[in-house]
Amino acid sequence: MLKIFQLLFLSILSLTCFGQKYIKPFIGLNFSDRLLSSEFSQRKDSLNQSDKIKAFPTAGVQFLFEKEPGREVYVGVVYSESGFVRERFNYKFRDTVHPELGQIFDLSQGADKNVFFTYRFKYVEIPLGFNFQFTPRQYMNTFTGWFNAGLTPSLLIKQNMTIFLEGFSMKGKNRFKFDETGYGAAKFNLAFQTGSRFDIKLNSKLWVTLDALFRIHLLKTASNSNENLRLVNLSGHLGLRYEVGNY
């Protein structure tokens, strides 16, 4: 891992040979899901029906370097959350929701007893890649469109699981948070990223940016004794791209 970060550091230093420099802070949402594999086909089919996409926050800053018109190299630092929701319906009296919560002793019959488990993985990421302008340069006074491709090394800083009880309560509450997810998550991962960006010009140095990105972990994200999973994200970012000068 140390060699990877050393290589990234040297790559960043090499960017000083580029001409125009921009900074782009942004915020956004990751619409996250997982790809699951398991030797138990019945379990895999069941989880594929119960697991749903969930939106998670992300924010960061990118540094953009343009030596040739319409060609950018980017590097950034990003805080990113990903995961998914697992839905379980129609729990019954004395069913176990989670080992630390124990059995259900709520005797109410007026509502279905449903539980929503949110699995959350939090990362610090260092995206590195290229942007290629695909809109005609004659429109640059108004807007520009870019295609992007790159790799994103990521370091796991925390994982947790939240549980929401619908239609009943346990221990006087209907929301719980646990640091253990039931999965052993990899501390380091590498994602492939691609997508597009549109910049709307405000003045000679400032643009509003809109990104739509697809990202998938190339390495296993997490696993337990029954299944392995890799996270995938469709992300939307809103940011500002500011030209800080030539060098």
C-alpha positions in Angstrom: 0.0 0.0 0.0 2.9 2.4 0.8 4.3 1.9 -2.7 0.9 2.8 -4.2 0.7 6.1 -2.3 4.4 6.9 -3.1 3.5 6.4 -6.8 0.5 8.7 -6.4 2.6 11.3 -4.7 5.2 11.2 -7.6 2.4 11.4 -10.1 1.0 14.5 -8.5 4.4 16.1 -8.5 4.7 15.4 -12.2 1.6 17.5 -12.8 3.6 20.7 -12.3 4.6 20.5 -16.0 1.0 21.3 -17.0 -0.1 24.8 -18.0 -3.4 25.9 -16.7 -4.5 25.0 -13.2 -8.0 24.8 -11.7 -9.5 23.9 -8.3 -12.9 22.3 -8.1 -14.6 21.8 -4.7 -17.9 19.8 -4.9 -20.6 18.1 -2.9 -22.8 15.3 -4.1 -24.7 12.0 -3.6 -23.6 8.4 -4.3 -26.5 6.2 -5.3 -24.9 3.0 -4.1 -25.6 -0.7 -4.5 -23.6 -3.9 -4.4 -22.7 -6.8 -6.6 -23.0 -10.0 -4.6 -21.6 -13.5 -5.2 -22.3 -16.6 -3.1 -22.0 -20.3 -3.3 -25.5 -20.5 -2.0 -27.8 -19.7 -5.0 -31.0 -19.6 -2.9 -29.4 -17.1 -0.4 -28.1 -15.0 -3.3 -31.5 -14.8 -5.0 -33.1 -13.9 -1.6 -30.6 -11.1 -0.9 -30.9 -9.7 -4.5 -34.6 -9.3 -3.8 -34.2 -7.7 -0.4 -31.2 -5.4 -1.0 -31.9 -1.9 -2.4 -30.1 1.2 -3.7 -29.3 3.9 -1.1 -28.1 7.5 -1.5 -25.1 8.5 0.6 -23.2 11.9 0.8 -19.9 12.7 -0.7 -17.7 15.8 -0.8 -14.2 16.7 -1.9 -11.9 18.8 -3.9 -10.2 18.2 -7.3 -7.2 19.8 -8.8 -7.3 20.0 -12.6 -4.3 20.6 -14.9 -4.7 21.5 -18.6 -1.6 21.6 -20.9 -3.4 21.1 -24.2 -6.8 22.7 -24.8 -9.6 20.1 -24.1 -7.3 17.7 -22.2 -7.2 17.7 -18.4 -5.5 15.6 -15.8 -7.2 15.5 -12.4 -6.3 14.4 -8.9 -8.4 15.0 -5.7 -9.1 14.2 -2.1 -12.7 13.0 -1.5 -14.8 11.8 1.5 -17.2 9.2 0.2 -19.9 7.0 1.7 -21.3 3.9 0.0 -23.5 1.0 0.9 -27.0 -0.4 0.5 -30.2 -1.1 2.4 -31.5 -4.6 3.2 -35.2 -4.9 3.7 -36.9 -7.6 5.8 -40.7 -7.7 6.2 -43.3 -9.4 8.3 -41.3 -10.2 11.5 -43.3 -12.2 14.0 -43.5 -12.3 17.8 -40.2 -13.7 19.2 -38.3 -13.4 16.0 -34.7 -12.2 16.4 -33.9 -8.9 14.6 -30.2 -8.7 15.6 -28.2 -10.7 18.2 -27.7 -7.6 20.4 -31.4 -6.7 20.3 -32.7 -10.1 21.0 -36.3 -11.3 20.3 -39.4 -9.3 19.5 -41.8 -9.1 22.4 -44.1 -6.4 20.9 -47.6 -7.9 21.0 -49.2 -5.3 18.8 -51.2 -6.8 15.9 -52.2 -3.6 14.1 -49.2 -3.1 11.9 -46.7 -5.1 10.0 -43.3 -5.5 11.6 -40.6 -4.5 9.1 -36.9 -3.8 9.5 -34.5 -1.8 7.3 -30.8 -2.5 7.7 -28.5 0.2 6.2 -24.9 -0.9 5.6 -22.5 2.0 5.3 -18.8 2.1 4.3 -16.9 5.4 4.7 -13.8 6.1 2.6 -11.1 8.7 2.0 -10.5 8.5 -1.8 -7.8 9.9 -4.1 -9.3 10.0 -7.6 -6.8 10.2 -10.4 -7.5 10.3 -14.1 -8.2 12.3 -17.3 -10.9 14.5 -18.7 -11.5 14.9 -22.5 -13.6 17.7 -23.8 -16.2 16.5 -26.3 -18.2 19.7 -27.0 -17.0 22.1 -29.8 -14.6 24.7 -28.5 -16.7 27.4 -30.2 -19.2 27.1 -27.3 -16.6 27.6 -24.6 -17.9 31.0 -23.7 -21.1 29.4 -22.5 -20.5 25.8 -21.6 -18.2 22.8 -22.0 -18.8 19.0 -21.8 -16.2 16.5 -20.7 -15.8 12.7 -20.7 -13.7 11.3 -17.8 -11.9 8.0 -17.0 -9.7 7.2 -14.1 -8.8 5.1 -11.1 -9.7 5.9 -7.5 -7.7 4.3 -4.7 -9.7 4.4 -1.4 -8.9 3.8 2.2 -11.7 2.6 4.5 -12.0 4.8 7.6 -15.2 3.3 9.1 -18.1 0.9 8.5 -21.3 0.7 10.4 -24.9 -0.5 10.2 -28.1 1.3 11.2 -31.4 -0.5 11.9 -34.8 1.1 11.6 -37.8 -0.7 13.0 -41.2 0.0 11.2 -44.4 -0.8 13.0 -42.8 -1.8 16.4 -40.1 -0.9 18.8 -37.5 -2.7 20.9 -36.0 -1.4 24.2 -38.1 1.7 23.8 -36.6 2.7 20.5 -37.0 2.1 16.8 -33.5 3.2 15.6 -30.2 1.5 16.4 -26.6 1.9 15.3 -23.9 -0.8 15.3 -20.2 -0.6 14.4 -20.2 -4.2 13.2 -21.9 -4.9 9.9 -21.4 -8.7 9.8 -18.9 -8.2 6.9 -15.2 -8.1 7.0 -14.4 -5.0 4.9 -11.1 -4.5 3.0 -9.1 -1.6 4.3 -7.9 -0.6 0.8 -9.7 -0.7 -2.5 -9.3 0.5 -6.0 -12.2 1.6 -8.2 -12.6 2.3 -11.9 -14.4 5.5 -12.6 -16.0 7.0 -15.7 -18.6 9.5 -16.6 -19.2 13.0 -17.8 -19.0 16.6 -16.6 -20.7 19.8 -17.8 -19.3 23.2 -17.0 -21.5 26.4 -17.2 -19.5 29.5 -17.4 -20.1 32.3 -14.9 -17.2 34.6 -15.8 -13.7 34.3 -17.2 -12.4 32.2 -14.3 -15.4 30.5 -12.7 -17.7 27.7 -13.8 -20.5 25.8 -12.2 -19.9 22.0 -12.7 -22.3 19.1 -12.9 -20.8 15.6 -12.8 -22.5 12.2 -13.5 -20.2 9.4 -12.7 -20.2 5.6 -12.5 -17.7 3.9 -10.2 -17.2 0.2 -9.3 -14.7 -1.4 -6.9 -12.2 -3.6 -8.8 -11.3 -5.5 -5.6 -13.7 -7.2 -3.1 -15.3 -4.7 -0.8 -16.4 -7.0 2.0 -17.2 -10.6 2.7 -18.5 -13.0 5.3 -18.8 -16.8 5.4 -21.7 -16.8 3.0 -21.1 -14.1 0.4 -18.7 -11.6 -1.1 -19.7 -8.1 -2.3 -18.3 -5.3 -4.4 -19.8 -1.8 -4.2 -21.0 0.2 -7.3 -22.0 3.8 -7.4 -23.9 6.2 -9.7 -22.9 9.6 -8.4 -24.0 13.2 -9.0 -21.8 16.1 -8.0 -22.4 19.9 -8.0 -19.2 22.0 -7.8 -17.3 25.1 -8.8 -14.3 25.1 -11.1 -12.0 28.1 -10.6 -9.0 28.9 -12.7 -6.1 29.7 -10.3 -3.6 30.6 -13.1 -0.9 29.4 -15.5 2.6 28.1 -14.6 
